[in-house]
Amino acid sequence: MSNIKKLKAVAYGEVLWDVFVNERKIGGAPLNVAMRMKTLGCESAMISCVGKDADGETIIDYVKSLGLETAAVFKSEEFATGLVNVTLNEQGSASYEIKYPSAWDKIVLNDSAKELAADADVLIYGSLVCRDEVSRSSLNELLKSNVYKVFDVNLRKPHYTYEIIEHLMNSADFIKFNDEELLEITSVINSPFSTLEENMQFIAEKTKIKAMCVTRGKDGALLMWEGQLYENNGYPIKVADTVGAGDSFLAALITSLLTGKEPQKAIDFACAVGALVAEAPGANPEISQAEIEALMKRVRA
């Protein structure tokens, strides 16, 4: 897959191992986004931290083999590479037990990492990495960069506070929620509204942000772009697991929008990518342009 303009994307946050009952897979939401953006034709880099251990070396080798820049994936002497125990229910929806502290909780920037972010077209960050003051402080430093900032809301109890979520929203140019996250956050900040559309507008007015999306699982997603709302009602697939589907959706959506694709075509494409990831096991299955187009064509027919 390729795009007319080659975006430079930097993702900041957790890199880790998702530990399932019978296997382990490399993951972490920001890394999932960066890896998918790479397959979509972007120059992708990761800012994170792993342990000085075999798990960390394997992650760096794997990410490097995919063509991502890993110079700012630091190695911690004190903290181990992150692990997350993933439990899937009968519908394939995941719940997570996230080990703390992990190396990615202790990301300390150097000058090259700051320059990497400053030189990028887009910075992707989430809320989970802010559970520790060290990585939160480093992110706040990066948010001073004059770069397009994409906030991937990732509410994992008990690893967040609403004060921090509000700060991260106010720092962003684009916000991605799922439907439950949007309704939880807007309820806490006293929205009088009940629908997703009304609450997206509520967030837009409160944060002065004109771009956001809300995923709705099998029912697709909503996109607000330059004040207009766009909708995709989802693609019928058989879910293997939902791990990473939202991350690939976001990667496809941001890549499409920032390379000039029409908003409706962008959300249709992103929903197809997310659906194909949910149809396969793990967060980062290989999917082809032909598979994406076939799914979209099947629904249109």
Disulfide bonds with the S-S distance in Angstrom:
none
